[in-house]
Amino acid sequence: MECPYCKKEMKKGILSGDSRQGIAWKEGDKRASILDRMGGAHRLTAAKSNLSTFKIVAHFCPDCKKMIIDTDIQE
Ligand SMILES: [Zn+2]
């Protein structure tokens, strides 16, 4: 997927989170592990709400710090 801001290719990954660890994004098909989260590299500081556990496919542009998420996926 192309970034609508800078037109570069976005990275496909998994956005996941829970109320204790916060929200994180990791490239590929697997959610960020506890170790990934402790490293802090994938943490989304924009997320402020208290969420229960979730996981969603999200395309991320590391340059613009933007994500695109499909909100209606039937699987
Ligand atoms: Zn971009």
N, CA, C, O and the ligand as a Tripos MOL2 file, in Angstrom:
@<TRIPOS>MOLECULE
protein
  301   299    76     0     0
PROTEIN
NO_CHARGES

@<TRIPOS>ATOM
      1 N           0.8390   -1.1960    0.0000 N.3       1 MET1
      2 CA          0.0000    0.0000    0.0000 C.3       1 MET1
      3 C           0.8800    1.2540    0.0000 C.2       1 MET1
      4 O           1.8820    1.3160    0.7110 O.2       1 MET1
      5 N           0.4990    2.2450   -0.7980 N.am      2 GLU2
      6 CA          1.2920    3.4760   -0.9160 C.3       2 GLU2
      7 C           0.8530    4.4920    0.1440 C.2       2 GLU2
      8 O          -0.3400    4.6920    0.3760 O.2       2 GLU2
      9 N           1.8320    5.1220    0.7750 N.am      3 CYS3
     10 CA          1.5200    6.1570    1.7680 C.3       3 CYS3
     11 C           0.9080    7.3770    1.0640 C.2       3 CYS3
     12 O           1.4980    7.8890    0.1130 O.2       3 CYS3
     13 N          -0.2550    7.8490    1.5120 N.am      4 PRO4
     14 CA         -0.8970    8.9970    0.8630 C.3       4 PRO4
     15 C          -0.1650   10.3200    1.1150 C.2       4 PRO4
     16 O          -0.4560   11.3160    0.4520 O.2       4 PRO4
     17 N           0.7600   10.3430    2.0430 N.am      5 TYR5
     18 CA          1.5000   11.5710    2.3660 C.3       5 TYR5
     19 C           2.7970   11.6780    1.5710 C.2       5 TYR5
     20 O           3.0380   12.6920    0.9150 O.2       5 TYR5
     21 N           3.6470   10.6260    1.6240 N.am      6 CYS6
     22 CA          4.9590   10.6930    0.9730 C.3       6 CYS6
     23 C           5.0600    9.8030   -0.2560 C.2       6 CYS6
     24 O           6.0620    9.8560   -0.9690 O.2       6 CYS6
     25 N           4.0380    8.9790   -0.5230 N.am      7 LYS7
     26 CA          3.9540    8.0930   -1.6970 C.3       7 LYS7
     27 C           4.9210    6.9120   -1.6540 C.2       7 LYS7
     28 O           5.0490    6.1900   -2.6430 O.2       7 LYS7
     29 N           5.6020    6.7030   -0.5300 N.am      8 LYS8
     30 CA          6.4620    5.5200   -0.4140 C.3       8 LYS8
     31 C           5.6130    4.3050   -0.0420 C.2       8 LYS8
     32 O           4.4680    4.4490    0.3860 O.2       8 LYS8
     33 N           6.1840    3.1030   -0.2070 N.am      9 GLU9
     34 CA          5.4650    1.8830    0.1310 C.3       9 GLU9
     35 C           5.3760    1.7540    1.6510 C.2       9 GLU9
     36 O           6.3690    1.9350    2.3560 O.2       9 GLU9
     37 N           4.1770    1.4400    2.1480 N.am     10 MET10
     38 CA          3.9850    1.2790    3.5870 C.3      10 MET10
     39 C           4.3120   -0.1500    3.9930 C.2      10 MET10
     40 O           4.2550   -1.0590    3.1660 O.2      10 MET10
     41 N           4.6530   -0.3520    5.2590 N.am     11 LYS11
     42 CA          4.9640   -1.6800    5.7760 C.3      11 LYS11
     43 C           3.7000   -2.2910    6.3710 C.2      11 LYS11
     44 O           2.9890   -1.6500    7.1440 O.2      11 LYS11
     45 N           3.4280   -3.5620    5.9900 N.am     12 LYS12
     46 CA          2.2640   -4.2470    6.5350 C.3      12 LYS12
     47 C           2.6430   -4.9150    7.8440 C.2      12 LYS12
     48 O           3.6840   -5.5670    7.9280 O.2      12 LYS12
     49 N           1.8190   -4.7610    8.8540 N.am     13 GLY13
     50 CA          2.1230   -5.3810   10.1350 C.3      13 GLY13
     51 C           0.8830   -5.5620   10.9720 C.2      13 GLY13
     52 O          -0.2410   -5.4170   10.4900 O.2      13 GLY13
     53 N           1.1010   -5.8810   12.2320 N.am     14 ILE14
     54 CA          0.0070   -6.1430   13.1610 C.3      14 ILE14
     55 C           0.0250   -5.1180   14.2860 C.2      14 ILE14
     56 O           1.0400   -4.9170   14.9530 O.2      14 ILE14
     57 N          -1.1210   -4.4760   14.4790 N.am     15 LEU15
     58 CA         -1.3180   -3.5650   15.5950 C.3      15 LEU15
     59 C          -1.9940   -4.3720   16.7030 C.2      15 LEU15
     60 O          -3.0320   -4.9940   16.4790 O.2      15 LEU15
     61 N          -1.4120   -4.3600   17.8780 N.am     16 SER16
     62 CA         -2.0030   -5.1470   18.9560 C.3      16 SER16
     63 C          -1.8520   -4.4040   20.2700 C.2      16 SER16
     64 O          -1.0660   -3.4640   20.3820 O.2      16 SER16
     65 N          -2.6050   -4.8320   21.2470 N.am     17 GLY17
     66 CA         -2.4590   -4.1530   22.5300 C.3      17 GLY17
     67 C          -3.3540   -4.7140   23.6100 C.2      17 GLY17
     68 O          -4.2490   -5.5190   23.3540 O.2      17 GLY17
     69 N          -3.0920   -4.2710   24.8130 N.am     18 ASP18
     70 CA         -3.9530   -4.5530   25.9440 C.3      18 ASP18
     71 C          -3.7640   -3.4410   26.9690 C.2      18 ASP18
     72 O          -2.8950   -2.5840   26.8120 O.2      18 ASP18
     73 N          -4.5730   -3.4590   28.0060 N.am     19 SER19
     74 CA         -4.5850   -2.3400   28.9400 C.3      19 SER19
     75 C          -3.3020   -2.2320   29.7600 C.2      19 SER19
     76 O          -2.9780   -1.1510   30.2540 O.2      19 SER19
     77 N          -2.5580   -3.3470   29.9130 N.am     20 ARG20
     78 CA         -1.3350   -3.2900   30.7210 C.3      20 ARG20
     79 C          -0.1320   -2.8260   29.9080 C.2      20 ARG20
     80 O           0.6680   -2.0200   30.3830 O.2      20 ARG20
     81 N          -0.0010   -3.3410   28.6660 N.am     21 GLN21
     82 CA          1.1990   -3.0770   27.8700 C.3      21 GLN21
     83 C           1.0440   -1.9030   26.9130 C.2      21 GLN21
     84 O           2.0330   -1.4380   26.3460 O.2      21 GLN21
     85 N          -0.1740   -1.4200   26.7250 N.am     22 GLY22
     86 CA         -0.3840   -0.3600   25.7430 C.3      22 GLY22
     87 C          -0.5020   -0.9440   24.3430 C.2      22 GLY22
     88 O          -0.7200   -2.1440   24.1750 O.2      22 GLY22
     89 N          -0.3560   -0.0890   23.3460 N.am     23 ILE23
     90 CA         -0.5480   -0.4970   21.9590 C.3      23 ILE23
     91 C           0.7910   -0.4920   21.2280 C.2      23 ILE23
     92 O           1.5990    0.4210   21.4020 O.2      23 ILE23
     93 N           1.0210   -1.5280   20.4010 N.am     24 ALA24
     94 CA          2.2700   -1.6350   19.6600 C.3      24 ALA24
     95 C           1.9960   -2.1440   18.2560 C.2      24 ALA24
     96 O           0.9780   -2.7910   18.0120 O.2      24 ALA24
     97 N           2.9120   -1.8510   17.3270 N.am     25 TRP25
     98 CA          2.8090   -2.3280   15.9500 C.3      25 TRP25
     99 C           4.0750   -3.0860   15.6240 C.2      25 TRP25
    100 O           5.1650   -2.6670   16.0120 O.2      25 TRP25
    101 N           3.9460   -4.2320   14.8930 N.am     26 LYS26
    102 CA          5.1160   -4.9830   14.4640 C.3      26 LYS26
    103 C           4.9400   -5.4280   13.0280 C.2      26 LYS26
    104 O           3.8710   -5.9080   12.6500 O.2      26 LYS26
    105 N           5.9990   -5.2700   12.2110 N.am     27 GLU27
    106 CA          5.9430   -5.6860   10.8110 C.3      27 GLU27
    107 C           5.7890   -7.1970   10.7160 C.2      27 GLU27
    108 O           6.3900   -7.9370   11.4960 O.2      27 GLU27
    109 N           4.9770   -7.6580    9.7530 N.am     28 GLY28
    110 CA          4.7940   -9.0900    9.5150 C.3      28 GLY28
    111 C           3.4280   -9.5660    9.9500 C.2      28 GLY28
    112 O           2.4690   -8.7940    9.9850 O.2      28 GLY28
    113 N           3.3430  -10.8610   10.2860 N.am     29 ASP29
    114 CA          2.0530  -11.4870   10.5920 C.3      29 ASP29
    115 C           1.8390  -11.7260   12.0810 C.2      29 ASP29
    116 O           0.7820  -12.2100   12.4850 O.2      29 ASP29
    117 N           2.8420  -11.3860   12.9070 N.am     30 LYS30
    118 CA          2.7160  -11.6770   14.3330 C.3      30 LYS30
    119 C           2.6250  -10.4000   15.1560 C.2      30 LYS30
    120 O           3.2100   -9.3770   14.8000 O.2      30 LYS30
    121 N           1.8980  -10.4670   16.2450 N.am     31 ARG31
    122 CA          1.7910   -9.3160   17.1250 C.3      31 ARG31
    123 C           3.1090   -9.0660   17.8530 C.2      31 ARG31
    124 O           3.9300   -9.9760   17.9760 O.2      31 ARG31
    125 N           3.3150   -7.8640   18.3270 N.am     32 ALA32
    126 CA          4.5230   -7.5280   19.0870 C.3      32 ALA32
    127 C           4.5460   -8.3330   20.3810 C.2      32 ALA32
    128 O           3.5400   -8.4180   21.0850 O.2      32 ALA32
    129 N           5.6980   -8.9240   20.6900 N.am     33 SER33
    130 CA          5.8350   -9.7140   21.9170 C.3      33 SER33
    131 C           6.0880   -8.7900   23.1030 C.2      33 SER33
    132 O           6.2600   -7.5820   22.9350 O.2      33 SER33
    133 N           6.1090   -9.3630   24.2920 N.am     34 ILE34
    134 CA          6.4180   -8.5850   25.4920 C.3      34 ILE34
    135 C           7.8030   -7.9440   25.3360 C.2      34 ILE34
    136 O           7.9970   -6.7860   25.7060 O.2      34 ILE34
    137 N           8.7660   -8.7010   24.7890 N.am     35 LEU35
    138 CA         10.1250   -8.1740   24.6150 C.3      35 LEU35
    139 C          10.1350   -7.0030   23.6350 C.2      35 LEU35
    140 O          10.8330   -6.0130   23.8570 O.2      35 LEU35
    141 N           9.3520   -7.1140   22.5360 N.am     36 ASP36
    142 CA          9.2500   -6.0030   21.5870 C.3      36 ASP36
    143 C           8.7520   -4.7570   22.2890 C.2      36 ASP36
    144 O           9.2710   -3.6580   22.0900 O.2      36 ASP36
    145 N           7.7260   -4.9500   23.1200 N.am     37 ARG37
    146 CA          7.1250   -3.8100   23.8020 C.3      37 ARG37
    147 C           8.0900   -3.1930   24.8040 C.2      37 ARG37
    148 O           8.1330   -1.9730   24.9620 O.2      37 ARG37
    149 N           8.8800   -4.0530   25.4940 N.am     38 MET38
    150 CA          9.8290   -3.5370   26.4750 C.3      38 MET38
    151 C          10.9000   -2.7060   25.7770 C.2      38 MET38
    152 O          11.3970   -1.7320   26.3400 O.2      38 MET38
    153 N          11.2600   -3.0930   24.5370 N.am     39 GLY39
    154 CA         12.2300   -2.3290   23.7540 C.3      39 GLY39
    155 C          11.6940   -0.9560   23.3940 C.2      39 GLY39
    156 O          12.4580   -0.0070   23.2150 O.2      39 GLY39
    157 N          10.3760   -0.8560   23.2890 N.am     40 GLY40
    158 CA          9.7400    0.4450   23.0800 C.3      40 GLY40
    159 C           9.6910    0.8990   21.6300 C.2      40 GLY40
    160 O           9.0600    1.9130   21.3330 O.2      40 GLY40
    161 N          10.3400    0.1760   20.7110 N.am     41 ALA41
    162 CA         10.4550    0.6290   19.3300 C.3      41 ALA41
    163 C           9.1150    0.6650   18.6100 C.2      41 ALA41
    164 O           8.9210    1.4760   17.7060 O.2      41 ALA41
    165 N           8.1950   -0.1990   18.9980 N.am     42 HIS42
    166 CA          6.9450   -0.3220   18.2550 C.3      42 HIS42
    167 C           5.7740    0.3220   18.9880 C.2      42 HIS42
    168 O           4.6310    0.2070   18.5450 O.2      42 HIS42
    169 N           6.0360    0.9800   20.0710 N.am     43 ARG43
    170 CA          4.9830    1.5200   20.9180 C.3      43 ARG43
    171 C           4.2810    2.7090   20.2660 C.2      43 ARG43
    172 O           4.9340    3.5780   19.6910 O.2      43 ARG43
    173 N           2.9600    2.7470   20.3560 N.am     44 LEU44
    174 CA          2.1890    3.8870   19.8270 C.3      44 LEU44
    175 C           1.8530    4.8300   20.9690 C.2      44 LEU44
    176 O           0.9580    4.5580   21.7680 O.2      44 LEU44
    177 N           2.5650    5.9230   21.0390 N.am     45 THR45
    178 CA          2.3380    6.8520   22.1440 C.3      45 THR45
    179 C           1.0410    7.6350   21.9640 C.2      45 THR45
    180 O           0.5680    8.2680   22.9080 O.2      45 THR45
    181 N           0.4560    7.6000   20.7590 N.am     46 ALA46
    182 CA         -0.8020    8.3160   20.5170 C.3      46 ALA46
    183 C          -1.9740    7.6260   21.1970 C.2      46 ALA46
    184 O          -3.0100    8.2500   21.4290 O.2      46 ALA46
    185 N          -1.8230    6.3480   21.5190 N.am     47 ALA47
    186 CA         -2.9330    5.5950   22.0960 C.3      47 ALA47
    187 C          -3.0610    5.8850   23.5860 C.2      47 ALA47
    188 O          -2.1510    5.5920   24.3610 O.2      47 ALA47
    189 N          -4.1760    6.4520   23.9760 N.am     48 LYS48
    190 CA         -4.3580    6.8520   25.3660 C.3      48 LYS48
    191 C          -5.4550    6.0770   26.0910 C.2      48 LYS48
    192 O          -5.5270    6.1070   27.3200 O.2      48 LYS48
    193 N          -6.3050    5.3890   25.3420 N.am     49 SER49
    194 CA         -7.4590    4.7520   25.9790 C.3      49 SER49
    195 C          -7.0930    3.4270   26.6410 C.2      49 SER49
    196 O          -6.0570    2.8340   26.3410 O.2      49 SER49
    197 N          -7.9380    2.9850   27.5200 N.am     50 ASN50
    198 CA         -7.7880    1.7080   28.1940 C.3      50 ASN50
    199 C          -8.5030    0.6400   27.3750 C.2      50 ASN50
    200 O          -9.7330    0.5830   27.3680 O.2      50 ASN50
    201 N          -7.7480   -0.2020   26.6890 N.am     51 LEU51
    202 CA         -8.3700   -1.1730   25.7950 C.3      51 LEU51
    203 C          -8.1640   -2.5880   26.3110 C.2      51 LEU51
    204 O          -7.1660   -2.8880   26.9680 O.2      51 LEU51
    205 N          -9.1210   -3.4480   26.0040 N.am     52 SER52
    206 CA         -8.8880   -4.8640   26.2580 C.3      52 SER52
    207 C          -8.0280   -5.3800   25.1110 C.2      52 SER52
    208 O          -7.7580   -4.6350   24.1690 O.2      52 SER52
    209 N          -7.5940   -6.6290   25.1660 N.am     53 THR53
    210 CA         -6.6910   -7.1800   24.1660 C.3      53 THR53
    211 C          -7.2990   -7.1260   22.7630 C.2      53 THR53
    212 O          -8.4750   -7.4420   22.5800 O.2      53 THR53
    213 N          -6.5010   -6.7260   21.7790 N.am     54 PHE54
    214 CA         -6.9610   -6.7290   20.3970 C.3      54 PHE54
    215 C          -5.7830   -6.8930   19.4530 C.2      54 PHE54
    216 O          -4.6270   -6.7690   19.8570 O.2      54 PHE54
    217 N          -6.0870   -7.1750   18.1900 N.am     55 LYS55
    218 CA         -5.0710   -7.3740   17.1530 C.3      55 LYS55
    219 C          -5.6920   -6.9890   15.8220 C.2      55 LYS55
    220 O          -6.8010   -7.4320   15.5230 O.2      55 LYS55
    221 N          -5.0180   -6.1770   15.0090 N.am     56 ILE56
    222 CA         -5.5820   -5.7230   13.7410 C.3      56 ILE56
    223 C          -4.4590   -5.4990   12.7340 C.2      56 ILE56
    224 O          -3.3740   -5.0500   13.1050 O.2      56 ILE56
    225 N          -4.7150   -5.8150   11.4450 N.am     57 VAL57
    226 CA         -3.7300   -5.5670   10.3990 C.3      57 VAL57
    227 C          -3.6630   -4.0650   10.1400 C.2      57 VAL57
    228 O          -4.6970   -3.4200    9.9690 O.2      57 VAL57
    229 N          -2.4430   -3.5000   10.1100 N.am     58 ALA58
    230 CA         -2.2760   -2.0670    9.8930 C.3      58 ALA58
    231 C          -1.0620   -1.8130    9.0090 C.2      58 ALA58
    232 O          -0.0090   -2.4190    9.2110 O.2      58 ALA58
    233 N          -1.2020   -0.9230    8.0310 N.am     59 HIS59
    234 CA         -0.0870   -0.5220    7.1780 C.3      59 HIS59
    235 C           0.5380    0.7340    7.7730 C.2      59 HIS59
    236 O          -0.1540    1.7080    8.0690 O.2      59 HIS59
    237 N           1.8790    0.6970    7.9450 N.am     60 PHE60
    238 CA          2.5790    1.7520    8.6680 C.3      60 PHE60
    239 C           3.6270    2.4200    7.7830 C.2      60 PHE60
    240 O           4.3780    1.7340    7.0890 O.2      60 PHE60
    241 N           3.6860    3.7660    7.8000 N.am     61 CYS61
    242 CA          4.7570    4.5110    7.1280 C.3      61 CYS61
    243 C           5.6960    5.0410    8.2080 C.2      61 CYS61
    244 O           5.3240    5.9480    8.9530 O.2      61 CYS61
    245 N           6.9240    4.4820    8.3060 N.am     62 PRO62
    246 CA          7.8630    4.9110    9.3470 C.3      62 PRO62
    247 C           8.3220    6.3520    9.1520 C.2      62 PRO62
    248 O           8.6800    7.0120   10.1280 O.2      62 PRO62
    249 N           8.3210    6.8510    7.9330 N.am     63 ASP63
    250 CA          8.7670    8.2240    7.6800 C.3      63 ASP63
    251 C           7.7500    9.2430    8.1820 C.2      63 ASP63
    252 O           8.1120   10.2140    8.8460 O.2      63 ASP63
    253 N           6.4690    9.0180    7.8610 N.am     64 CYS64
    254 CA          5.4130    9.9720    8.2340 C.3      64 CYS64
    255 C           4.7750    9.6370    9.5780 C.2      64 CYS64
    256 O           4.0150   10.4390   10.1220 O.2      64 CYS64
    257 N           5.0820    8.4480   10.1210 N.am     65 LYS65
    258 CA          4.4780    7.9840   11.3790 C.3      65 LYS65
    259 C           2.9510    7.9050   11.2620 C.2      65 LYS65
    260 O           2.2200    8.2450   12.1920 O.2      65 LYS65
    261 N           2.4900    7.4400   10.0780 N.am     66 LYS66
    262 CA          1.0590    7.2980    9.8460 C.3      66 LYS66
    263 C           0.7140    5.8280    9.6200 C.2      66 LYS66
    264 O           1.5450    5.0400    9.1680 O.2      66 LYS66
    265 N          -0.5400    5.4760    9.9480 N.am     67 MET67
    266 CA         -1.0250    4.1220    9.7160 C.3      67 MET67
    267 C          -2.3290    4.1560    8.9430 C.2      67 MET67
    268 O          -3.1110    5.1000    9.0470 O.2      67 MET67
    269 N          -2.5480    3.0940    8.1600 N.am     68 ILE68
    270 CA         -3.8370    2.8950    7.4940 C.3      68 ILE68
    271 C          -4.3770    1.5440    7.9460 C.2      68 ILE68
    272 O          -3.6780    0.5320    7.9020 O.2      68 ILE68
    273 N          -5.6300    1.5480    8.3810 N.am     69 ILE69
    274 CA         -6.2520    0.3470    8.9330 C.3      69 ILE69
    275 C          -7.5650    0.0750    8.1930 C.2      69 ILE69
    276 O          -8.3870    0.9740    8.0210 O.2      69 ILE69
    277 N          -7.7520   -1.1820    7.7550 N.am     70 ASP70
    278 CA         -9.0420   -1.5890    7.2240 C.3      70 ASP70
    279 C          -9.9890   -1.8090    8.4090 C.2      70 ASP70
    280 O          -9.6800   -2.5690    9.3270 O.2      70 ASP70
    281 N         -11.1190   -1.1500    8.3800 N.am     71 THR71
    282 CA        -12.0170   -1.2370    9.5350 C.3      71 THR71
    283 C         -13.1040   -2.2910    9.3820 C.2      71 THR71
    284 O         -13.8230   -2.5720   10.3410 O.2      71 THR71
    285 N         -13.2400   -2.8790    8.1970 N.am     72 ASP72
    286 CA        -14.2910   -3.8840    7.9950 C.3      72 ASP72
    287 C         -13.7170   -5.0770    7.2560 C.2      72 ASP72
    288 O         -13.7890   -5.1440    6.0290 O.2      72 ASP72
    289 N         -13.1450   -6.0250    7.9950 N.am     73 ILE73
    290 CA        -12.5760   -7.2370    7.4070 C.3      73 ILE73
    291 C         -13.3630   -8.4370    7.9300 C.2      73 ILE73
    292 O         -13.4030   -8.6790    9.1370 O.2      73 ILE73
    293 N         -13.9780   -9.1750    7.0360 N.am     74 GLN74
    294 CA        -14.7340  -10.3670    7.4220 C.3      74 GLN74
    295 C         -13.8670  -11.5860    7.1480 C.2      74 GLN74
    296 O         -13.6470  -11.9370    5.9880 O.2      74 GLN74
    297 N         -13.3710  -12.2380    8.1970 N.am     75 GLU75
    298 CA        -12.5380  -13.4390    8.0230 C.3      75 GLU75
    299 C         -13.0350  -14.5600    8.8860 C.2      75 GLU75
    300 O         -12.4600  -15.6490    8.8740 O.2      75 GLU75
    301 ZN          4.6960    8.3730    4.2960 Zn       76 ZN76
@<TRIPOS>BOND
     1     1     2 1
     2     2     3 1
     3     3     4 2
     4     3     5 am
     5     5     6 1
     6     6     7 1
     7     7     8 2
     8     7     9 am
     9     9    10 1
    10    10    11 1
    11    11    12 2
    12    11    13 am
    13    13    14 1
    14    14    15 1
    15    15    16 2
    16    15    17 am
    17    17    18 1
    18    18    19 1
    19    19    20 2
    20    19    21 am
    21    21    22 1
    22    22    23 1
    23    23    24 2
    24    23    25 am
    25    25    26 1
    26    26    27 1
    27    27    28 2
    28    27    29 am
    29    29    30 1
    30    30    31 1
    31    31    32 2
    32    31    33 am
    33    33    34 1
    34    34    35 1
    35    35    36 2
    36    35    37 am
    37    37    38 1
    38    38    39 1
    39    39    40 2
    40    39    41 am
    41    41    42 1
    42    42    43 1
    43    43    44 2
    44    43    45 am
    45    45    46 1
    46    46    47 1
    47    47    48 2
    48    47    49 am
    49    49    50 1
    50    50    51 1
    51    51    52 2
    52    51    53 am
    53    53    54 1
    54    54    55 1
    55    55    56 2
    56    55    57 am
    57    57    58 1
    58    58    59 1
    59    59    60 2
    60    59    61 am
    61    61    62 1
    62    62    63 1
    63    63    64 2
    64    63    65 am
    65    65    66 1
    66    66    67 1
    67    67    68 2
    68    67    69 am
    69    69    70 1
    70    70    71 1
    71    71    72 2
    72    71    73 am
    73    73    74 1
    74    74    75 1
    75    75    76 2
    76    75    77 am
    77    77    78 1
    78    78    79 1
    79    79    80 2
    80    79    81 am
    81    81    82 1
    82    82    83 1
    83    83    84 2
    84    83    85 am
    85    85    86 1
    86    86    87 1
    87    87    88 2
    88    87    89 am
    89    89    90 1
    90    90    91 1
    91    91    92 2
    92    91    93 am
    93    93    94 1
    94    94    95 1
    95    95    96 2
    96    95    97 am
    97    97    98 1
    98    98    99 1
    99    99   100 2
   100    99   101 am
   101   101   102 1
   102   102   103 1
   103   103   104 2
   104   103   105 am
   105   105   106 1
   106   106   107 1
   107   107   108 2
   108   107   109 am
   109   109   110 1
   110   110   111 1
   111   111   112 2
   112   111   113 am
   113   113   114 1
   114   114   115 1
   115   115   116 2
   116   115   117 am
   117   117   118 1
   118   118   119 1
   119   119   120 2
   120   119   121 am
   121   121   122 1
   122   122   123 1
   123   123   124 2
   124   123   125 am
   125   125   126 1
   126   126   127 1
   127   127   128 2
   128   127   129 am
   129   129   130 1
   130   130   131 1
   131   131   132 2
   132   131   133 am
   133   133   134 1
   134   134   135 1
   135   135   136 2
   136   135   137 am
   137   137   138 1
   138   138   139 1
   139   139   140 2
   140   139   141 am
   141   141   142 1
   142   142   143 1
   143   143   144 2
   144   143   145 am
   145   145   146 1
   146   146   147 1
   147   147   148 2
   148   147   149 am
   149   149   150 1
   150   150   151 1
   151   151   152 2
   152   151   153 am
   153   153   154 1
   154   154   155 1
   155   155   156 2
   156   155   157 am
   157   157   158 1
   158   158   159 1
   159   159   160 2
   160   159   161 am
   161   161   162 1
   162   162   163 1
   163   163   164 2
   164   163   165 am
   165   165   166 1
   166   166   167 1
   167   167   168 2
   168   167   169 am
   169   169   170 1
   170   170   171 1
   171   171   172 2
   172   171   173 am
   173   173   174 1
   174   174   175 1
   175   175   176 2
   176   175   177 am
   177   177   178 1
   178   178   179 1
   179   179   180 2
   180   179   181 am
   181   181   182 1
   182   182   183 1
   183   183   184 2
   184   183   185 am
   185   185   186 1
   186   186   187 1
   187   187   188 2
   188   187   189 am
   189   189   190 1
   190   190   191 1
   191   191   192 2
   192   191   193 am
   193   193   194 1
   194   194   195 1
   195   195   196 2
   196   195   197 am
   197   197   198 1
   198   198   199 1
   199   199   200 2
   200   199   201 am
   201   201   202 1
   202   202   203 1
   203   203   204 2
   204   203   205 am
   205   205   206 1
   206   206   207 1
   207   207   208 2
   208   207   209 am
   209   209   210 1
   210   210   211 1
   211   211   212 2
   212   211   213 am
   213   213   214 1
   214   214   215 1
   215   215   216 2
   216   215   217 am
   217   217   218 1
   218   218   219 1
   219   219   220 2
   220   219   221 am
   221   221   222 1
   222   222   223 1
   223   223   224 2
   224   223   225 am
   225   225   226 1
   226   226   227 1
   227   227   228 2
   228   227   229 am
   229   229   230 1
   230   230   231 1
   231   231   232 2
   232   231   233 am
   233   233   234 1
   234   234   235 1
   235   235   236 2
   236   235   237 am
   237   237   238 1
   238   238   239 1
   239   239   240 2
   240   239   241 am
   241   241   242 1
   242   242   243 1
   243   243   244 2
   244   243   245 am
   245   245   246 1
   246   246   247 1
   247   247   248 2
   248   247   249 am
   249   249   250 1
   250   250   251 1
   251   251   252 2
   252   251   253 am
   253   253   254 1
   254   254   255 1
   255   255   256 2
   256   255   257 am
   257   257   258 1
   258   258   259 1
   259   259   260 2
   260   259   261 am
   261   261   262 1
   262   262   263 1
   263   263   264 2
   264   263   265 am
   265   265   266 1
   266   266   267 1
   267   267   268 2
   268   267   269 am
   269   269   270 1
   270   270   271 1
   271   271   272 2
   272   271   273 am
   273   273   274 1
   274   274   275 1
   275   275   276 2
   276   275   277 am
   277   277   278 1
   278   278   279 1
   279   279   280 2
   280   279   281 am
   281   281   282 1
   282   282   283 1
   283   283   284 2
   284   283   285 am
   285   285   286 1
   286   286   287 1
   287   287   288 2
   288   287   289 am
   289   289   290 1
   290   290   291 1
   291   291   292 2
   292   291   293 am
   293   293   294 1
   294   294   295 1
   295   295   296 2
   296   295   297 am
   297   297   298 1
   298   298   299 1
   299   299   300 2
@<TRIPOS>SUBSTRUCTURE
     1 MET1         2 RESIDUE 1 A MET
     2 GLU2         6 RESIDUE 1 A GLU
     3 CYS3        10 RESIDUE 1 A CYS
     4 PRO4        14 RESIDUE 1 A PRO
     5 TYR5        18 RESIDUE 1 A TYR
     6 CYS6        22 RESIDUE 1 A CYS
     7 LYS7        26 RESIDUE 1 A LYS
     8 LYS8        30 RESIDUE 1 A LYS
     9 GLU9        34 RESIDUE 1 A GLU
    10 MET10       38 RESIDUE 1 A MET
    11 LYS11       42 RESIDUE 1 A LYS
    12 LYS12       46 RESIDUE 1 A LYS
    13 GLY13       50 RESIDUE 1 A GLY
    14 ILE14       54 RESIDUE 1 A ILE
    15 LEU15       58 RESIDUE 1 A LEU
    16 SER16       62 RESIDUE 1 A SER
    17 GLY17       66 RESIDUE 1 A GLY
    18 ASP18       70 RESIDUE 1 A ASP
    19 SER19       74 RESIDUE 1 A SER
    20 ARG20       78 RESIDUE 1 A ARG
    21 GLN21       82 RESIDUE 1 A GLN
    22 GLY22       86 RESIDUE 1 A GLY
    23 ILE23       90 RESIDUE 1 A ILE
    24 ALA24       94 RESIDUE 1 A ALA
    25 TRP25       98 RESIDUE 1 A TRP
    26 LYS26      102 RESIDUE 1 A LYS
    27 GLU27      106 RESIDUE 1 A GLU
    28 GLY28      110 RESIDUE 1 A GLY
    29 ASP29      114 RESIDUE 1 A ASP
    30 LYS30      118 RESIDUE 1 A LYS
    31 ARG31      122 RESIDUE 1 A ARG
    32 ALA32      126 RESIDUE 1 A ALA
    33 SER33      130 RESIDUE 1 A SER
    34 ILE34      134 RESIDUE 1 A ILE
    35 LEU35      138 RESIDUE 1 A LEU
    36 ASP36      142 RESIDUE 1 A ASP
    37 ARG37      146 RESIDUE 1 A ARG
    38 MET38      150 RESIDUE 1 A MET
    39 GLY39      154 RESIDUE 1 A GLY
    40 GLY40      158 RESIDUE 1 A GLY
    41 ALA41      162 RESIDUE 1 A ALA
    42 HIS42      166 RESIDUE 1 A HIS
    43 ARG43      170 RESIDUE 1 A ARG
    44 LEU44      174 RESIDUE 1 A LEU
    45 THR45      178 RESIDUE 1 A THR
    46 ALA46      182 RESIDUE 1 A ALA
    47 ALA47      186 RESIDUE 1 A ALA
    48 LYS48      190 RESIDUE 1 A LYS
    49 SER49      194 RESIDUE 1 A SER
    50 ASN50      198 RESIDUE 1 A ASN
    51 LEU51      202 RESIDUE 1 A LEU
    52 SER52      206 RESIDUE 1 A SER
    53 THR53      210 RESIDUE 1 A THR
    54 PHE54      214 RESIDUE 1 A PHE
    55 LYS55      218 RESIDUE 1 A LYS
    56 ILE56      222 RESIDUE 1 A ILE
    57 VAL57      226 RESIDUE 1 A VAL
    58 ALA58      230 RESIDUE 1 A ALA
    59 HIS59      234 RESIDUE 1 A HIS
    60 PHE60      238 RESIDUE 1 A PHE
    61 CYS61      242 RESIDUE 1 A CYS
    62 PRO62      246 RESIDUE 1 A PRO
    63 ASP63      250 RESIDUE 1 A ASP
    64 CYS64      254 RESIDUE 1 A CYS
    65 LYS65      258 RESIDUE 1 A LYS
    66 LYS66      262 RESIDUE 1 A LYS
    67 MET67      266 RESIDUE 1 A MET
    68 ILE68      270 RESIDUE 1 A ILE
    69 ILE69      274 RESIDUE 1 A ILE
    70 ASP70      278 RESIDUE 1 A ASP
    71 THR71      282 RESIDUE 1 A THR
    72 ASP72      286 RESIDUE 1 A ASP
    73 ILE73      290 RESIDUE 1 A ILE
    74 GLN74      294 RESIDUE 1 A GLN
    75 GLU75      298 RESIDUE 1 A GLU
    76 ZN76       301 GROUP 0 **** ****
